[in-house]
Amino acid sequence: MYNNKKGQAALEFLMTYGWAILAAIIVIGALGSYFYFNQSTQSNALVNAPFYAEAWSIAADGFELGLQNNGGEALNVTSVTIVDSAGTITCTGAGAAVSAGETVDFTVKTGGAACADLLSAGDSFKGSITIAYTKGDSSIELASSGSISGTVVA
């Protein structure tokens, strides 16, 4: 009889602490999911060498991209193409000559025949960047790729 009461006390002790631990796990899980799911899209642009994405913006009417030439020689950018991750938006901007160390702003606008106006303010955008270029007087076209993401502004 004595052992039965001792076992009951131990079981009650463990059940009380078990419920408290379960409540703490639920609260920690709820707080964790709140902070995990409420993260806003980080504004980010990364481009492979020889270019560096110095500045960028994603707007409802297109993209602005400031590219710095870190290649050590003059490059002729023939086009800058941005494609969203779903492949539904493809935007191409005109190129320009970029001297070594120089930063040039490229405008890639939506709404043209090759780029449907599918961006809306407040939406998240994630896509890839492809920069087609040639070195000096060469006619061999090279490519540098990267990624861009952020929230579309008005």
C-alpha positions as CSV (number, residue, x, y, z in Angstrom):
1,M,0.0,0.0,0.0
2,Y,2.8,2.4,0.8
3,N,4.5,1.9,-2.6
4,N,1.3,2.6,-4.4
5,K,1.0,6.1,-2.8
6,K,4.6,6.8,-3.6
7,G,4.1,5.9,-7.2
8,Q,1.0,8.0,-7.5
9,A,2.9,11.1,-6.1
10,A,5.7,10.6,-8.5
11,L,3.2,10.2,-11.4
12,E,1.4,13.4,-10.4
13,F,4.7,15.3,-10.1
14,L,5.8,14.2,-13.6
15,M,2.4,15.0,-15.1
16,T,2.4,18.5,-13.6
17,Y,5.9,19.3,-15.0
18,G,5.0,17.5,-18.3
19,W,2.1,19.9,-18.9
20,A,4.2,22.9,-18.0
21,I,7.0,21.8,-20.5
22,L,4.3,21.1,-23.2
23,A,2.9,24.6,-22.7
24,A,6.4,26.1,-22.9
25,I,7.1,24.2,-26.2
26,I,3.8,25.4,-27.7
27,V,4.6,29.1,-26.8
28,I,8.1,28.9,-28.2
29,G,6.8,27.2,-31.4
30,A,4.1,29.9,-31.8
31,L,6.7,32.7,-31.3
32,G,9.1,31.0,-33.7
33,S,6.6,30.6,-36.4
34,Y,5.4,34.2,-36.0
35,F,8.9,35.5,-36.6
36,Y,9.8,33.0,-39.3
37,F,6.7,33.5,-41.5
38,N,6.7,37.3,-41.1
39,Q,10.1,37.9,-42.6
40,S,9.9,40.4,-45.4
41,T,11.7,39.8,-48.7
42,Q,15.3,40.9,-48.4
43,S,16.4,43.2,-51.2
44,N,19.4,41.5,-52.7
45,A,21.3,41.6,-56.0
46,L,24.4,39.5,-56.7
47,V,26.3,39.3,-59.9
48,N,29.3,37.2,-60.8
49,A,32.6,38.7,-61.9
50,P,33.7,40.8,-63.6
51,F,30.6,42.9,-62.5
52,Y,29.4,44.1,-59.1
53,A,25.8,45.1,-58.5
54,E,26.3,48.4,-56.7
55,A,22.7,49.6,-56.7
56,W,19.3,48.3,-57.8
57,S,15.6,48.9,-57.5
58,I,12.6,46.8,-58.5
59,A,9.6,49.0,-59.5
60,A,6.2,48.2,-61.1
61,D,7.5,49.7,-64.4
62,G,10.8,47.9,-64.4
63,F,14.3,47.5,-62.9
64,E,17.2,49.9,-62.3
65,L,20.6,48.2,-62.0
66,G,23.9,49.9,-61.3
67,L,26.7,47.7,-62.4
68,Q,30.4,48.3,-61.7
69,N,33.1,46.9,-64.0
70,N,35.7,45.2,-61.7
71,G,37.3,43.4,-64.7
72,G,40.4,45.7,-65.1
73,E,39.6,46.4,-68.8
74,A,36.9,48.0,-70.8
75,L,33.8,45.9,-71.5
76,N,31.0,46.3,-73.9
77,V,27.7,45.2,-72.3
78,T,25.4,44.2,-75.1
79,S,22.3,43.4,-73.0
80,V,21.0,43.0,-69.5
81,T,18.2,40.4,-69.1
82,I,16.2,39.8,-65.9
83,V,13.9,36.7,-65.7
84,D,11.7,35.9,-62.7
85,S,12.0,32.5,-61.0
86,A,8.7,31.3,-62.6
87,G,9.9,32.3,-66.1
88,T,6.8,34.4,-66.7
89,I,8.6,37.8,-66.8
90,T,11.6,38.3,-69.2
91,C,12.9,41.9,-69.4
92,T,15.9,42.9,-71.5
93,G,17.6,46.3,-71.4
94,A,20.0,47.9,-73.8
95,G,23.8,47.7,-73.3
96,A,26.6,50.3,-73.0
97,A,30.3,50.5,-72.9
98,V,31.8,50.3,-69.4
99,S,35.3,51.3,-68.6
100,A,37.4,49.6,-66.0
101,G,36.2,50.6,-62.5
102,E,33.3,52.6,-63.9
103,T,29.7,52.2,-62.7
104,V,26.9,52.4,-65.3
105,D,23.2,52.4,-64.6
106,F,21.1,50.1,-66.7
107,T,17.3,50.5,-67.1
108,V,15.3,47.3,-67.8
109,K,11.7,48.3,-68.3
110,T,8.6,46.2,-68.4
111,G,5.6,46.7,-70.7
112,G,7.3,46.1,-74.0
113,A,6.6,43.4,-76.5
114,A,9.2,41.1,-74.9
115,C,8.3,42.0,-71.3
116,A,4.7,41.9,-70.2
117,D,3.7,44.4,-67.5
118,L,3.3,41.8,-64.7
119,L,4.9,43.6,-61.7
120,S,2.6,45.0,-59.0
121,A,3.7,47.3,-56.1
122,G,4.0,45.4,-52.9
123,D,4.7,42.0,-54.5
124,S,7.9,40.0,-53.9
125,F,10.2,39.5,-56.8
126,K,12.9,36.9,-57.2
127,G,14.7,36.3,-60.4
128,S,18.0,35.9,-62.3
129,I,20.2,38.4,-64.1
130,T,22.2,37.7,-67.2
131,I,24.7,40.2,-68.5
132,A,25.9,39.6,-72.1
133,Y,29.2,41.4,-72.8
134,T,32.3,41.4,-75.0
135,K,35.9,42.4,-74.1
136,G,37.5,45.2,-75.9
137,D,37.5,44.7,-79.7
138,S,36.6,41.0,-79.4
139,S,33.4,39.7,-81.0
140,I,33.1,36.7,-78.6
141,E,30.1,37.2,-76.4
142,L,30.6,36.3,-72.8
143,A,28.0,36.2,-70.0
144,S,27.9,37.0,-66.3
145,S,24.9,35.7,-64.3
146,G,23.5,36.6,-60.9
147,S,20.3,36.9,-58.9
148,I,18.0,39.7,-57.8
149,S,15.2,39.7,-55.2
150,G,13.2,42.3,-53.3
151,T,9.8,43.9,-52.9
152,V,8.3,45.8,-55.9
153,V,7.9,49.5,-55.1
154,A,5.4,51.8,-56.8
